[in-house]
Each structure stands twice: as structure tokens, then as C-alpha cells.
Amino acid sequence: MRADDFPDYLAARWVPLVRVVVLLGASPALAHRVVAVALGSARRDWRELRTVGDLDGDVLGAVLRTLADARKQGLDRTGPDEAPHEPHEPDVLREALAALGALPERERTRLVVAALLGRGTTDHPALLDGVRRAAATVRVGPAPAPEELPTRLGPRRSGRLVALGLAVVLALVAATYAVGAVRSPDEPEPGPDRPGERLGPLGVVDVENPVPVTWWVDGVLHLPSGRTDLAGVVDLVAVGGGVVVADEEQRVVHVDREGARTLLGTQAPGTGLAAQHDSALVAWVESDGTVVLHDVLAGDDVDRQRLDIFEEATGEVVAVDGSVVHLASAFGDVRWAAGDDSTTVAQPPVLLDRAAGTVLARQGPTRVRVEQPFFSVGHDLPGRGGSLSPDGEVVLTSVADERSAYGTVRLHESRTGDRLPTGLGAEDVVLASAFGGDGTVTHVVARLQDLPRTDDYVRSSFSGRLELRTCRLADGRCRTDATVPASGGVPLLAAP
């Protein structure tokens, strides 16, 4: 079916797409979130999408990419007391999931898509009817209203407090007031963390970072000149010789090279961090929607404002360029200059990155445009998204391919649009990338044959390895700087 009206398309495609994601191994809750985000992105690009040749194919691709992103973020991991699926799921569904889990990822995806959406072919036609019967038992909740569709996954917070329920929380609060808190006489009175407050220092081990970017994985933060234990990081940017992190408690914290920590504020989940290259400026969105530009070296905010034309529920910080913060949300692309009460908004939201005057923007679901206004040049390039090197001279994009949902990385010169060598092989799948400050780019690389199956993301015994590989932009020559177990999750990278 081809629908020009998005609400009709949403109503028609919601149930089968959620069932596709469940049959690919996601929990029902995650499946609902993945499809909502993918359709939210489709709504944002609806004008372009509905004019392309294969609307359903592009939406399906968005669903699969969003599911891959959810796995990269660890959103399909479950704790020891949680179940990835319904506790009393029908036998036919349990058996189908087991059979699908035994297939390689590509074959499993082709089978489920062929069975539920009637697209493509499968090498396992005997399983089609069983997959369809299993899908019919998956309970799907109602689709959100179009204007309520999210456009990003956002980090998942621990569900344990939610599982306790409001009644238990109120009971604990009441008990605290009834009997009082028990603490040592020498212990200071408890109080909320406040911006500017010093947190407990971290012990930094003085070892050389093998990778030319700051990075974090599995509870260990790797700074330029040392490493330290730091749990719960969901985002990070390198700034002023240290790093600013956002953690699972929604705190924004500066960690300097010696391990001293300062609380800078709070972060609305999933809205990102951005820093100005070669400066100490960092920007984020507070949990109440206030946009903050902070100078780490000065130890003070440059400015903070609640912008009426920015919606944190669908927004994110894109870049800091000079003293200007660039954001994107459902309202459009927002340009806010610190110290200025006014903002400028461009519709629709297309900004992907901005650095040293170079602008990277979305042209549609499969194209981006890079412009250097100073030189009056611009180029349309293939890509589903992308980022700029700190000097704005190189564009990194990712184009769809049939190997995996992660696509293939490409590099282009911003001024000419010419392709640059990546140094990556046909069996390399890039899960994350960050530009260095020395004419390099660092990738998190998995081998195509080692990509874990869906259930491997929730099984701690998975023994695959990920490479942190650094490549020179000039000639594509690469070296492997470090390898890490895939069971620890995909490393977070931050440009220096």
C-alpha cells in the first residue's frame, strides 16, 4: 500500500512493523519504541519519502537501523530479574523465536520480512507459516498520535525504581519521615547535587591512551594520558584536556585530566552533548528544557536560556560553533547565540553538523549536502547522516548496503565533494566513528562474520571482539589501536 497521508500510513503499518521487530528478537516494549522512532523520523522526512520509488522499503530500512542503534546502546539488554519477552508467551511464539535465533542475522531478517511484509524472498520457505502464526500472537498496543512520535531512542534508565511502583516509593518516603534517616554523627547532612559542586575525585592510572581520541567502554574512561573507572556513561565530549560526560543519573559532569569531577548540571535524556573544538565550550539541554552553554575553564555558564521554539522531547544539541549553539527539534533547526534573547529557526529540521563554518545538512532520506559558504561551494552526497571533521574539511557519511543495518562508511572532501579512501575492507562493519585532531578518524569496527545474533546481545558469554581502528584521512592507511570484548558494548568515542 502507498499512502500520501501519514496518519493513514501510520495506522496501516504500525502493527506489522512492531511484530517484525519482536520476531527479530526485541522485547515488545523495545519493539514499540523502535518502530515509533523510525516512523517519527519518517514523518519528519515525509515530504521527500512519499515521492521516492519505494516508500515501504525506506521505512523498513529505518526500522532496522533504529533496532541496530538500540542494540548499540544496550537497550535490548535485560537484567537478571527481567525477561526479554512476555512471561507467558504462547508456545508457538517461543518456538518461532528459538528457530529464528538459530539463523544468521541476514537470513533471519529476510525470513521475517518476507513472512510479515511480503517483501523479498527467503531461503527457508518451510518456516514462513510458522513465523506468521507466531506473529499473530504478538500483542501490539495502539500507535501513538503522529505528533507524539519520538525521533530518537534516548538512553534507557534502570527500570527497578519504576517496577517498585509509586506506592512503594511513597511508602519509603513516609518511612523516612516516620523513623528518620540513620547516619553517622560525623556524616554531613544529605542534600541534592548542585551545579558547581565538587564530586568525589577519580583515581586516574597514568598510562598512555593507545587511541588518539577520548573513549569509554564497559565502565572504563580512557583520557588522553590515563584511564579511570567510571560507571554509567551514556554520552561524552572531550574538552579542555578532560571530558564532559552525561551519565545514567542524567547528570552532566566535567572530569579533568587528574580525575577531579565537577557537577555542571542535568541533561534531558537523549538530547546529546556538543563541544567547540579547541575551546572549553560545551552545550547541553537541561532536564527542564533549558539550553546551556558552559565554559569549562572559566567554571561558569556563558549563558542559559529556556527557548520557546525548542522542544526537548524531540530535540538534541547538534553543534557549538563559536559562541553559537545549533540545535534541532520538531520545531526546526534552531540557531541560538549566547547572550542573545532571539533565535532563528529553519524548517524543516535538516542540520546534521557544523564545524569551522562548514555546514552539513540532510537533503532527504538517502542524501546529505555539505556547504562551505566562505568558498561559495556546496555538494550533494549519498548518506543517511554524517559528521564533519573539526576543521570542516572532511565529511563522514554512512550509506545503506545489504550487508548489515549499519551501512558503509564513506569520506568526502567538503570543498570538492571528492571521495577519500577509508582504508576499510569489505568485511569491516563500522559501529561508531570520531574524528581526531591530527588528520585521522577512529572507528569501532566489527567483522561482518562476527556480528552477533540478536540473542547474543543479552548473553554475557559472547566472546566476539571489536577493534578501535584509526585511519589517516590523507591516504586511508589504518592501524588497530586496541581491541575490546563485544560483550562490554560499543565504545563511546569523543573527538579531542
N, C-alpha and C positions, 0 to 999 in steps of 0.2 A: 504494500500500500504506500502511496505517496501523498502526503498531506501538506497543504500550504499553511494550514492553521496550526500553530504549535500546540495549543491545548488539546486539539483532536489527536495530534501525533503522540503527545504525552500519554493520553488515555489509552491509545491503542498499543503502545509499545511498552508500557510500564511493567505489566505482569510478565510477559515472556522474557524481557531482559533481566528482571530480578531472578527469575528461575534459571536463566543461563548462568548467572554468576554463582548461584547456590550450587548448581551441578558442577561448576568448576572448582568447588571446594571451599567457598567462603561461607561464613555463618550467615543466617538470614538477616541479622542486624547489619552486618557489613555489606551484604549484597544490596540492601535497600539504600545504604549510604553511597555506595559506589555508583549505582545507577542514577541516583538523584544528582550527584556531582557531574556525571557525564552528560546527563540531559540538561543540567543547568548551564554547562559550557555550550551545549548545542543551542540552547535558547539565546545565549549571548551572541552566537555567530549565525543565528537563524537566517538572516537575510542572504548571507553567502551560501550557507549549507543547502538551502532549499532549491538553489539554482544549479547545484552540481549534478553530475550524472548518477551518482549512487548515494543517495541520502542515507539509506539504512546502513550501507557499508561504512560510511564515515561515522555514524553514531555508534555502530558496533565497535569500530576501532577505538573510539573514545572510551567506551565501557572497558575494553580490555586494557587500555593504557592506564585508566584510573585504578583498575584492580591491581595492575603491576605496581603502581605507585603506592597503593595501600600496603602491599607486601613489603616494599622497600622501607616503609615507615614502621613496619612491625605491627600494623593494625589488625592483622589476622592471627596474631599470636594469642594464645589463651593461657590463663594461669592454671595452677594445679586443681583448683576447685571449680573451674569453668569448663563448659562443654562447647565445642565449636558448632554444634548443631542442636536441634531440639532434643530434650532428654528422652522423649518418647516418639522419635521419628519413625514413620512406617518402615516395615522390613524392606519393602520394595525400594525405598529411597536409600536406606542404609546399604543394601546390596549394590545398587547402582553406583553410589559413591565409592564403594570399595573397588568395583570393576573399573571405573573411570580412573581411580587413583593408581591403578597398575599400568596405565598407558603413559607414554611420553607426553609432555605438555602439549606439543603441537597436535598430535593425533587426538588427544582428549578434547582440545578446543574445537577442532574440525568436526568431531562427532557430535558434540553438544550443540554447536551452531547449526549443523545440518538437521539434527533431530527437532530442535525447538523453533528455529527460524526459517528452515527450508533453504538455507544458503550453502552452496558448495557441495562437496561430496565427502565421503568418509571411507576409510579402508576397513571399517567394522560395521557393515550394514546389518549384521545379525543383532547388534546391540541397540539399534535405533528405537524399536518398540519399547524395550525396557527403559531406555532413557526417557521416552515420552511419558510412560506410565509413572515413573518416579517423579518427573517434573510436575505432573498433575496433583501430586500430594503435597507440594510445597505451598504453604500458606503465605500469601502476599498481602501486605497491608495496602491501604489506599495511597494513591500517588499524591505527593504534595501539590499545592497550588503552584502554577508556573512561577509566580513572583516569589515563592518561598524556596525554590530550588537553590541549594548551595552551589558554589563553583569551585570549591576546594575541599579536600578531605579534612585537614586540620589534625593535630595530634590527638590521639585518644588518651584521655586521662583514666586513671585507675577506676575500675567500677566497684571497688569494695565498699566505698562510702555510700554510693548510690544503692548498692544491694542491701545495706543496712536499713534503708528507708528513713523517711522523715521522722517517724515515730521514735525510732531508736536514737536518732540524733537529738531530738527534743528531750528524750529520757536522760541521755548523757549530760546535756546541759543542765537539766533540772537537778541531777545528782550532784553536779559540780557545785551548784549554788547551795544545795542542802547540806553537804558534808564538808565542803571546802576542798581546795587542792592541797595535796600533801607534797611538801618540798623541804629541802634542807634549809635551815635558818640562814646559811650563807649564800643561798641561791638567789639571784636577783628576781624581782617581780617580773612575771612574764608580760610581754607586750608585743604588739604587731610589728613586723619588719617595716621600716620606713625608708624611703629613698635617701641615699647618702649614708645609711648605716653600714658600718663595717661588719662583715660576716666572718666566721672563723677562717683563718688562712689555710691554704692547701700546701701540703708538702711536695715541692717540686724536685724531682730527681734530675740532676744535672747530666743529661745525655743528649747527644745530637739527634735532632729530628731527621730521619732519613728522607723525608718528603719535603719539598720546598713550599708547602702550604701548611697552615694550621689544620689539624683534623682531630676528630673524636670518633671512637668506636668502643662499644661494649664497656662503658664506664671508665675509659682512659682518655684523657685530653692530652694531645701532643702539641706543645707550644714550640716556637722556633728553637729554643735552647733547653728544652726539658720536657718531662711528662709528669702528669699527676693524676690521681684518681678523682673522678668527678662523675657522679651518677645523674641520670635523668635528663640529659641534654636533648633538646628537640630541635634547636637551631643555633647557629653561631656565625659571627663575623669577626675577622681579625682586625684589630685597631690599636694603634699606639704601642706596638710591641707586645700586646697582650691579646685578649679576646673578650668579646661580649657574647654571653650565651643567654638563651631563653630555656627554661627548664620545665619539667612536668608540673611544677607548682605555679606556673605562669609568672615566675619571677624573671626579671631582666637583670643580669649580674655581670659586672666587669671583673675579670681576673687578669691581674698584671703578670709580668714575666716572672716575678718572685712568688706568685701564688696568693698575694693579697686579694681579697674579694670585697667589692662594694656593691650594695644593692642600688640599682638605678631606678627601678620601678616595676611595673607589672605589664604583662603582654596579653592582649586578646588572642586566644588560641588560633594558630594558623595564619596570623597576619604578617609574619616574617620580620626579619631584621635587615637593615641596609646600612652600609658604611661608605664614606667617601675615601677613595684610595689616596694613600699618602697624607692622610689627615687623621684627626682624632674625633671626627664627627660620626655619630651613629643615630639612626632613626628607628622608631618602632611605634606601634599603636597600643596605648594603654587599655586595660580591661574595660574602662568606661568609655572607650572610643576616642580619647584624647590622643592627638598625634604629637610626638615628642621628637625634638632634635637636640641631642646632648653632646657636649664637648667633654670627652673623657679626660683629657689633660687638664682642662680648667676645673673639672669636677663639678660642673654646673650645666643646667639646661640652657641652650641657646634660646629656645622658645618652646612653648607647648600650647596647643590650641585644640578646642573641640570644633571640628569642621562640619558644618551642617550638610555639606554636599558630599561627605564621605560616609559610607555605611560599613562599619567594621564587620558586620555579619557576612558580607560578600567581598570584603576588600583586603588589600595587602599593600605593604610598602614595597615599591619596585626599586627605587634607587635614590641616592643622595648625590647631587651634582652641584658643587659649590655649597651655598647655603640654602639650596632649593631641594625640597623633598618631593619626590614624584610617587604618587600612589595610584591605585586602580581599584574601582569597586563598581557595583551595579549602576551607580550614577554616571560613571565615565572615568576617564583619566583625569587625575587631579594634580595640579601644579601649585605647591604652597611654598612661598618664600618666607623663611623665618623672619619674624618681626613685622610681617605684613598681615593685616586683617583680611585682605582679599585673596581670593584664589581664582584660578582659571580651570575650566572644565571642558574636556573634549569628548564628544560622543561619536561612535560607541567606544568603550574601553578597549584599546589596542596596544598600549605601551607594554613592551617586554623588558627593555633595559635602556639605560642611558649612561654614557661614560665619556668624559672629556669632550663634550659637545656632540658626540655621535649618538644617534637615536635608532633603536631597533623596535619595530612595531609589527603586529600581526596584520597580514593582508587578507586572511581567510583561514580556513582550517588546515591548509597544507602549504601556505606561503607566508613569508615574512618580508619586510622591507627595511633596509638599512640606509640611513641618510647621514651625510656629513654636510650640514648647512654651510659651514665655512668655505668648503670647496664646491658647493652647489652641485653635489653628486648624490645619486641615490640608485639603489639596485634592488630588484625583486629577486628573492632567493627561495628555493624549496626549504620547507621546515615547518614543524608543528609548534615550535617555540625556539627560544635560544637565549644567548647571553653575549656580552661584549667583554673583550679584554680591558684591563684597567685604563689603557691609553686609547681605547675606542677603535683600534686599528684592525682588530680581528673579530669576526663573528663566529660563534659556535652554534650550530643548529642540529636538530635531530629529525631525520626523515623516516617515514614508515617503511618497513620491509616485512617480508614474510617469515623471517627467522624467529622473531620474538616480539613481544609488545613494547620493548624498549626502543626499537628502531635503530638506525645507523647514524653515527655522529659524522658531521661534515664541518669543515673550516673554510672560511672565505675571507679574503681581504675586503675591508669595509670600503675602501676608496675605489677599487676596480671591480669588485664582485668576483674576482678570480678565485678558483678553488685552490686550497692549500693542502699539502699532504698531511694526513693524520698519523701515519705510522701504525695504524691498527690493521689487524688481519681479518680475514673472512670469518674466523671462528671467535673473534672478540666481540663481546657484548658490553657496552658501556652503561653502567648503572648510575653514575654521578660524575660530574666534572667541575673543576675550578681552575681558573687562570692563575698562574703565578706572576710575580712581579719581575721576572727575569727572562721574559720571552718564552715561557713554557706554559703548558696546560697539563694538569694532573687528572687522570681518570681512575675511577674504580671499575675494574674490568673483571668480568666473569667469562669463562669459556662457554661457548654455546652448548657443548655436550654436557657441561656440568650444571646448567641451570636447574635448580631444584624443582621437583614437582610441587604441586600445591601443598600437599601434606607435609613436605619437608620443612616448611616454614614454621610448623608447630612441633617439630620433633627435634629435640636437642642433640640427638646423636648424628645429625647430618654433618659430614666431615669435609664438605667442599671448601675450596679456598677462593678468596678474592685477591686480586692484585691491585696495588696502588702503583700506577704506571705513569711516568712523567715523560712528555714528548716535547721536543723543540718545535716552535711554530715555524721557524725558518725552513727546516728541511724534513720535519716529520720523524727524526731519529728519536727513538724511545728507549727508556731503561725502566726496569722494575725496581722500585724503591723499597717496597715492603709487601708482604702477603699476610692476610688475616683470615681466620676461620669465618665462613659464611654464616655460621650459627650465631655470631655476635651481631648480625645485622649489617646493613650497608653503611660504611663510614660516612660521617658528615664532613664535608670539606669547606674550608673558608679561604678565600684569596688573602694573601698577606697585605 
